[in-house]
Amino acid sequence: MPEQRVIHEQSVNILPAHHQQTETDDQCPEQTQQPMLPFSQDEDGNQAGQGIREAIYGHNQRDINQILENIVYLELLRRGYTVRIGKSNGKEIDFVAEKASQKIYIQVAYLIPDQTVAEREFSSLLTIQDNFPKMVLSLDRFDLSREGIIHKNLIDFLLDQGWPAELSRPENLVTMPITR
């Protein structure tokens, strides 16, 4: 007998509101911006929040990177940020989050087990030539921060209600030489 799953009406009603909020196509002077879709897409291009996706398809574990990105995306929206996908020197930046005069660049990874993965996650942020905070989130429990880019445990990020105040502490600011 197939398992019976129920999807609550409030979960489905949130979909159109997120689409209306993310359908703009603003340009940022340093990277091409693309609207960020609030939910993962399945093989047919259908979008689904994690609960809906699990209820319909199951097996969320195989897509852990995409799931973590969706969780961070929804958390940034919850915190009042406008979120976009960025590009800098041809490298994708998972999120460019903006709220009023604040901006932060975020990369999300499941784990950073070796130097190759660390290079991939940090290198796109290193190409950005402004002084806004840059952060890599992963489930790793040790600090891999480097060259002014903050590495933080993703769970700690989700639980940290004081964020982004920590990003403005002097030890976390990135200074770049001004070239003319």
C-alpha positions in Angstrom: 0.0 0.0 0.0 1.5 3.4 -1.0 2.3 5.9 1.8 -0.3 8.7 2.2 1.2 12.2 2.6 -0.7 15.4 3.3 0.5 18.8 2.1 -0.8 21.7 4.2 -2.5 24.5 2.3 -0.2 27.2 3.9 2.8 25.4 2.4 1.5 25.7 -1.1 0.2 29.3 -0.7 3.8 30.5 0.0 5.0 29.6 -3.5 3.4 32.6 -5.5 4.5 35.1 -2.9 8.1 34.1 -3.2 8.0 34.2 -7.0 6.6 37.7 -7.0 9.4 38.8 -4.6 12.2 37.3 -6.8 11.2 38.1 -10.4 13.2 41.3 -10.7 16.4 41.5 -12.7 18.5 44.2 -11.2 22.2 44.7 -12.2 25.0 45.1 -9.7 28.1 46.9 -11.0 30.5 44.0 -10.1 28.6 40.9 -11.2 25.7 39.8 -13.3 22.7 39.3 -11.1 20.1 36.6 -11.7 16.9 36.3 -9.8 17.1 33.6 -7.2 14.5 30.9 -7.2 13.2 30.2 -3.7 12.9 26.4 -4.2 14.8 23.5 -5.7 13.8 22.3 -9.1 13.2 18.7 -9.9 14.0 16.9 -13.2 10.9 18.5 -14.9 11.8 22.0 -13.8 9.1 22.1 -11.1 9.9 24.0 -8.0 9.3 22.8 -4.5 10.1 23.7 -0.9 12.0 21.1 1.0 8.9 19.8 2.9 6.9 19.6 -0.3 9.7 18.0 -2.2 10.3 15.4 0.5 6.5 14.7 0.7 6.3 14.1 -3.1 9.7 12.6 -4.0 11.4 11.6 -0.8 15.2 11.0 -0.7 16.3 14.6 -0.1 19.7 13.2 1.1 21.0 12.7 -2.4 20.7 16.4 -3.2 22.2 17.8 0.1 24.1 20.7 -1.5 20.9 22.0 -3.2 18.9 21.5 -0.1 21.4 23.4 2.0 21.4 26.3 -0.5 17.6 26.4 -0.4 17.6 26.5 3.4 20.1 29.4 3.5 18.1 31.1 0.8 14.9 30.9 2.7 16.6 32.0 5.9 18.0 35.1 4.1 14.5 35.9 2.9 13.1 35.4 6.4 15.7 37.9 7.7 14.5 40.5 5.2 17.2 40.3 2.5 16.7 40.5 -1.3 18.7 37.5 -2.6 20.2 37.0 -6.0 22.7 34.7 -7.7 26.0 36.5 -8.5 28.9 36.2 -10.9 32.3 37.6 -10.6 35.0 37.0 -13.2 33.0 34.1 -14.6 32.6 32.3 -11.3 29.2 31.8 -9.7 28.5 33.2 -6.2 25.7 31.3 -4.5 24.0 34.3 -3.0 24.3 38.1 -3.0 22.0 39.2 -0.2 21.0 42.9 0.2 19.0 44.8 2.7 19.1 48.6 2.8 22.8 49.5 2.6 24.0 46.0 3.7 25.3 43.5 1.3 26.9 40.1 1.9 28.2 37.4 -0.5 27.6 33.8 0.6 28.9 30.5 -0.7 27.2 27.3 0.6 28.9 23.8 0.7 27.9 20.6 2.4 31.5 19.9 3.6 34.9 21.2 2.7 37.0 18.0 3.0 40.1 19.0 1.1 42.0 21.9 -0.5 40.3 21.4 -3.9 36.8 22.1 -2.5 38.2 24.9 -0.3 39.7 26.5 -3.4 36.4 26.2 -5.3 34.3 27.7 -2.5 36.6 30.6 -1.6 38.0 31.5 -5.0 34.8 33.0 -6.3 34.6 35.3 -3.3 38.2 36.3 -3.6 37.5 37.8 -7.0 35.1 40.4 -5.6 36.7 43.8 -5.3 34.6 45.5 -2.7 34.6 45.6 1.1 31.2 44.0 1.7 31.4 40.9 3.9 32.0 37.5 2.3 31.1 34.2 3.9 31.4 30.5 3.2 28.8 28.3 5.1 29.3 24.5 5.5 28.5 21.8 8.0 32.2 21.6 9.0 32.8 22.4 12.7 36.3 23.9 12.3 37.1 27.4 11.1 38.5 27.6 7.6 38.4 31.5 7.4 41.0 33.0 5.1 41.9 36.2 3.4 39.1 38.1 5.0 36.4 35.6 4.0 34.5 34.2 7.0 33.9 30.5 7.2 31.0 29.6 9.5 29.1 26.4 10.4 25.8 26.5 8.7 23.8 25.4 11.7 25.5 28.2 13.8 24.5 30.6 11.1 20.9 29.6 11.2 20.8 29.8 15.0 22.6 33.2 15.2 19.9 35.8 15.6 22.6 38.6 16.0 23.8 38.1 12.5 25.0 40.2 10.5 26.2 42.4 13.4 29.2 40.0 13.8 30.3 40.9 10.2 30.9 44.5 11.0 33.5 43.7 13.8 36.9 45.1 12.8 38.6 41.6 12.6 36.0 40.5 10.1 36.3 43.4 7.7 38.1 43.0 4.4 40.3 45.8 3.2 41.2 46.0 -0.5 43.6 48.4 -2.1 41.9 51.0 -4.2 43.0 50.9 -7.9 42.4 53.8 -10.2 
